[in-house]
Amino acid sequence: MPNDRKRLVVLGLDGLPLGLARDLAATDRFPNLARLLAMGATEIEAELPELSPVNWTSFITATNPGRHGVFGFVGIDPAAYRLGPIDASAIRVPTLMDRMTAAGLAAKIVNLPCAAPVSPLNGAIVAGFPETDLARAAYPPQFAQNLKLAGYRIEADTSKGASDFDGLARGLRATLASRKAALEMLWAGGDFDLFMLVLTETDRLFHFFFPAVAHAGHALHGPALDLLADWDRAIGLVLDRYEALPGEKRLIALADHGFTELVTEVDLNVWLMQKGLLQLAPGAQNEWDARIMPHQSAAFALDPGRIYINIKERFARGVFHEHVAEKLARELRDELLTLAYEGEPVMEAVYLAEEIYEGPLLRRAPNLVCLGRPGFSLTAKFDRTGIFGRFGRTGCHTAHGAIFCDTAGETPATTTEAGQLVARFLNLPEPKEPAWISNAI
C-alpha cells in the first residue's frame, strides 16, 4: 500500500445525534461507536432545511444552498406547478470529487445520498437513495456491473413503515451487507486520496422506530439494538481499515442532521389554506399533486418547511410582484411564530432566505425557511385537511445535535464548513466560477 500520499477517510452516519450516540456507546453493546467517540466528538449544525439532499450536497460541494442550488428533495415547475424529484443534475457548482479529479486525486465513494446521476471521476462511486438504478448510481460501468452481480441493494423497502419492524430490519441488514461488499471492492490497494462511506440505516430506523431505540422499556428495544449492533460492526470495519493505513491520514465522521422523537407533523399548506392564502381545487391524486393550485393562490409550501410566495417574476400564475412578496413574507413569519400545538410553540425560528443563504442562486430559494422546534416535523402536502397529525413515523430530523468527529480536532459549525475542511486537507484549488452564475435567477 503506497505510503507517499495522505489519505482522508469520511464516515457518514446519517441522522445520528451525538447525545444518542453517547447513550448507545455507554451500554457496552457498541464498542466501535465507543472507539469513534474516543477520537473526540462534538456537534455540528445542519444547513436548512435539515434534509439529506441539502446537507450531503453542502458537504460534497463545500458550499451553502445559495450556491449549489439544492433546497430539498423536490422542486416545482414554475410553469406547470408540477412537483418533481431533485437529483445531482441540479447541483450548480463543482463537487469535491470534480475538484479532486481536476487535481489528479482519486476518490472512492460508497452510498453518498442524492449523488445520482453520477458523473465520471478519477476513482469510483456508488450513489445512495433516492436512486434505484445502479446504471445511474455507479461509476465506472464495470463497478456497477460488479455491484449488480453481488446483489447490491441501494435502499431498503420502507413502504410498510412502523407496521413491520422485522421486514425493515431484514432490509436494513441487506443494505448494510451491500455497503460492506462495496467497501471490500474499493478499499483494496489503497489507491485513493479520499474514501467516503455513508451508512444511512440509522435514518431509516429512527424515522419509524426512534422510541424503540431511545427507550429501554419499549417492546422492540432489544431487537432495535440488535440491528444497531450490526451497524456498529460496519463502523468497526471502517475504523480497522483506517487504523491500518500507512502515512499521513485523517478520519472525519459526521451526520447530516440530528434526530428526535416525533411530537406531531405540521402541514404548512393546510395552515396557508386556513389563512386564505392557498387555494386548492378538488381532485388531488396524492400528497404531491400541486397542479391543482389555481391562479389566486398567494403562497404555497414544499416539504419540509419551505414557503414560496407566488411571485409574478418567478411563477406562471404569480399573484404578487417581488416588492409585495417581501412584505408578505415578513408578515407570514410573524404569524408562523405564533403557531402553537397543545399550548406549545411549533417554530424555533422562521428565516427569510437571505438570512441563511448567500450566493447567486438565492433567488431560487424559498422565501421563508421554517425551523420547527425539536419533535415538530414540518411538512407540505397537497391532499391533507388538518394542520397536525401523525402518519406512521415516530422520529423526525433536527437541525441541531448531529455527530461530528475529526482526528485532527477541528470543529466546523455546519456541514458546509465540514466540506471546506476536506477541500483544505486535500489542498484543492478553488473552482472557477461558471460563466452563467452571474445571471442565475
N, C-alpha and C positions, 0 to 999 in steps of 0.2 A: 504494500500500500504506500503510495507516494508520501514523502514527508515534507516536500518543498512547497506545499500550498496550505493556506489557512482555510479552515472549514467552519461553516456555520450550520448548526442543526436547529430547526424550528419545529417545535411540537405544539400543534394546535389542539386545545382541549375545549371543544365547542360548548359554550354555555356554562362553564364550570365557575361557580363563585368561590372565592378564596375561603370564606367562612365555612362553607360546606366541605371544601377540600380538607381543611384543618380538622373538622369533626370526623371525617372518614379516616384520615390518617391516624387519629388518636385511638381508633378501635383495634389497631394491630392487624387488621384484615387487608390492609393496603400498603404493603411495605415499599412498593415502588413509588407510589404517590408520596409517601413519607420521605423517600430519598430525594425526590424532586423538591419538596418543600424545604428540605435541609440545605439546598443550594441557595436559599434566600428567596422569599416570596413577598410580593406586595400586590396592591390592587391597581387596576387600570380602568379608565373610563371608556365606554363605548361612544363612538360617534352616533349622532341621532339621525334617523330613528335607529333604535338599538336592535338592528336586524343583521343577520349573517351577510347578505349581499352588500350592505353598506359598509360593514366593518372589515370583512375579509378583503373587499376591494380597496378600502382605505389603507389596509396594511400592505397589500401587494403592489400598490401604486405609490405609497408614502405620501398621499395627498388626501385632502378632505373632499366630501361630495361636491362642493362647489367647483372643483377642478376635474374630478374623474367622472362625474355625471350620473352616478348610481344612487338613487334615493329610496329604493325599496325593491320588493320582489316584482312588482307590476308597475307599468306605466299606462298612460291613457292617450289614445289617438286624439289630437286636438280638433280633428275634423269630424270624425265619426263617433267619438266618445266611446270607443271600444277599449276595453282593458286587454293588455297583453303582457306576457312574461318579459322580464328584463334579463338578458344574458350578457356574456362577456363582450359581445359586439357593441354594447352600449358604452364601454369604457373609453374615455376620450383622451387618456394620457398613456404613455408607455408604462408597462408594469415593470416590477423588479426583474422579472425573467427576460423581458425585452432588453432592458438595460444591461443585464448580465451577458446576454448573447452578443450584444454590440461590443462589449468589452472583452469578449473571448473567454468568459467564465461559464461554468456548467452548473445547471440546476436540475435536481431530481425532486419531483413534486408528487405527493400521493394524497388524493381526496381533498383537493382545495375546492371549497364550495363556490358555486357561481362563476366558475372559470371556463366554462364551455360556451361556444365552440373554442377549443384550444387553438393556439397559434403555434407554428413551428418555433422551436427553441433549441439552444445548444444543451442537450440533455434529454429528459423525458418527463412526461406529466400524465396523470390521470385526474381529471376533474371530479368533483363531487356533485351532490344534489344541486339544483333540481334536474340536472341532465339524466337521461336514462339510456342514451345511445352511446356505446363505447366508441363508435366510429367518430363521434363528435367530441368525446370526452378524453381520448387518449392520443398521445403523440410520442414517438413516431408510430407509423402504422403497424410495424412488427410488434411493438409493445402492446398495442391494442389487441392484436391477434393472440399474443401470449396470455393476456388477461382473459380474453374470451375463452380460450382453451382451458384455463384454470378455473372457469366458472365464477369469475369476479362479479360481485354484486356492488353496484354503486350505492344503493339505498335499500333500507328495509321497508316492508309494507306496513304503513301506519294507518291504513284505512279503517281498521276496526278500533283504533284508539284505545281508550281506557277500558273497553269491554273485553279485551283479550290480552292479558299480560303474557301468557305463555306463547302466543303467536308473535307478539312483539319481541319477546326475549329471544325466540328462535331466530327471528330476522336480524336482530342486532348482533347475535353471536356469529351469524353468517357474514355480516359486513365486517366485523372485527377480524374474522379469518381472512377475508379478502384483503384488508389493509396489511395484515401480516405477510400475505403472499406477495403483494406488491413491494413491500419493504424488502423482502428477501431478493426479489428480482433486481431491484435498483441499487441496493447498497453495495453489492459485491464489487470489489476492486477499488472502492473509494474514489472513483473518478468524478467527483463533484466538488463544487465550492459551496453550494447551498443544498441541503437536504431538508425538505419540509414534509411532514406528515400531519394530517388533521384527523382527529378522532371525533366524529360527530355523534357517536352513540349516546353520550350524556344528554345532549339536547333532546333527542327523541324520547329517551326515558323520562326526563324531567317534565316534558310537556304533558305526558299522560299519567305519570306516576310519581310526581315530586313528593307528595305526602308519604308515599311508601318508602322513599329514600330518607326523608328527613325525620320521620317519627318512628321510634323503636317499637311502639305499640301497634303499628299498622299491620294488618294481616299479611301483607306482601313484603314487609320489611326484609325478612330473611332472603326470599328469592331475589329481591331487587339488589341486595348487597352481593349475592352470589353472581349476578350478572356483572356488577361493577368489579368484582374480583377478576373476571376475565379481562375487562377493560384495563385493570391495574397491571395485569401481566403484559398487555400490549405496551403500556408505558415502560415496563421493565425492559422489553426488547430494544426500545429506542435508547434508553439510558445505558444499557450494556454496550451497545454498539458505539455510542458516543464516547464512553469512557475508554474504549479500546482504540480510538482514533489517535494516530501519532501527530506530533507537531502542534502548531498553533490552532486552537479551536475555541468555539463558543457555543453555548446552548441557550436558546430562548424558548420558553414555553408560555403560551398565553391563550386566553379565551377571548372570544369576540364580543361577549356580553355576559352579564350575570344572570341569575335565575332566582325565583322565589315562588312561594305558594300562591296560587290564584285566589283572589277575592271575588272578582267578577270581571267579565268582559264589559266594555263600554263602547257602544256603537255610535260613532260621531255623525254618521249620516242620519240616523234617527234623530239625534239631537238637532242637527241642522233642519230637518223636516219640521220638527216641533217648533222651531223658531221661525218657520215660514220662509227659509232661505233656500231650501232644496225641494223641488217638485219632482216626484217620480210618477210616471204613468204606470198603470197596472200592467202586469204581464211579465215581470222579471223571470227569466228562465232559471236563474241561480243567483248566488250572492255576488257574483262578479259582473252581472249584466247591467253595465252603466249606460247602455244605448237607450234606455227608456227615459233618460233625463231630458226634459224638454227645454225650450229656449229660456223660459222665465226663471230658471234656477240661478241664484246669486252665488252659490258656493257648493262645493262637494268635498268629500274626504276620500282618501285612499288609505288602505292599511299601511302602517299600524296607527298612525296619528297625524297624518298629513292632510292639511286643509288647503284647498286651492280656491281662490276667488275666480269666478267665471269672467275673465278679463277679455275685452274685445280684441286687444292686441295679441292675444295668445290662443283663444279658443273660438271655433267657428260660430258657436251660439253664445258668445260672450255678451254679458249684460252691462258691465261697467268698464269705464276707461281706467287706466292704471292709477291716476291720482285719487279716484274714488275708492278703488280697491284698497289702497294703502290705509285710508281712514277706516274702512270696514274691517280690515284685518285687525287693527288695534282695538276696535270695539268688540270683535269676537274674542280676542284674547282676554279682555276684561271679564266678559261673561263666562268664558270657559273656566276661569279661575274661581268662579263661584259654584261650579257644578259639584254636587255632593251626592254621596251614596250612604244611606243609613246614618246621616249626620256627619260623615267624614268627607273631607275634600278629596276629589278624584285626582286633580292635577298637582304635580310637583312644580311644573313650570310650563309656560307656553311661550315659544320663541318666534319672533319674526325671522325669516330666512337669513337676513343679513346679520343677525346677531350671532349665528352659529356657523355660517358658511362664508367662505371667501373664494373668489376665483371667477373666471369668465363664464361659468355655467350657472351662476347664481340666479339668472332669470329663468332657468328651467326648474328651479327648486320650488317646493310648496311654499305658499305664502306664510303659513303657520306650521310649526312643528311642535306637537304636544308631547309632553313627557308626563306619563301617569305616575302617581305615587306607587311604591312597591306593592304588587298584588293586583293592580288595576291594569288590565290588558286592553289597550285602545285598539278598536277595530273600525272597519268602514265597509259594511256590506250594503248591498242594494236590494235586499229582499227581507229585511227584518222590520219588526214593528215596535220593539221595545229597546230602550237605551241599555238596560242592564240585563245580564243573563249569563248562564254557564252552558257551554255547548260541547262538553265532552273532554275538555282539558282541565288539568288540575295545577299546572305550573305555567309561569309566564316569564318573559325576559325582564331584566332590569338593566338600566344603563350603568349602574354602579356595581362595584364589588367584584368584577371579573378578575381571575387569577393572572398574575404575571410573574415569571421567574427569569432571571438572567444571571448566568455565571459571571458576567462582567460587572454585575451590581448596579447597572443603570436602572432608572425608574421613570420611564416615559409616562406622560399624563394620559395619552389616548392611543388608540390603535394606529392612527396616522403617525404619531411620533414613534411608535414601535417600528413601523416600516422604515422610518427615516434612520433608525439605529442600524437596521440591516444594510441600507444603502451606504452608510458611513463605514461600517465594518468591512464591506466588500470594496470600498473605495470606488463606488460607481460614479461616473461623471453625471452632472445634472443633464437631464434630457433637453433637447431643443424644443422650444415652444412651437407647436404646429401652426402653420400659416393661417389656418382657418379660425384659430382660437379667439382672435380679437373681434371676430364678427359673430361669435356664438350667441344664440338667442334662447 
